């Protein structure tokens, strides 16, 4: 079966939204999973949708979590994902690290309280 990319995005996002996931987290997670699949990393692409949905319904992923960022120095960020969907947490960490690097010339982000981050290749692609 072949399904268009936009149709795929719509179905995945709908699954997450019906489980109470925020619009932002549903979009980030959907975008990362679809990009991962398009990169040929099928073990961490669309196959993760059912796993993430199961983890949300079982309480192992908090669909309402809001990550918290703390900046102890100009170049360092600490992030607590609060048990939310890690694709959104990772995208926010990427943004926080990019902001730190713009200010200090280098940036580092340490994340805790995340869930399954999946393949790292999509985040590297976004970073470039």
Secondary structure, 3 states (H helix, E strand, C coil): CCCCHHHHHHHHHHHHHHCCCCHHHHHHHHHHHHHHHHCCCHHHCCCHHHHHHHHHHCCCCCCCCCCEEECCCCCEEEEECCCCCHHHHHHHHHHHHHHHHHHHCCCEEEEECCCCCCCCHHHHHHHC
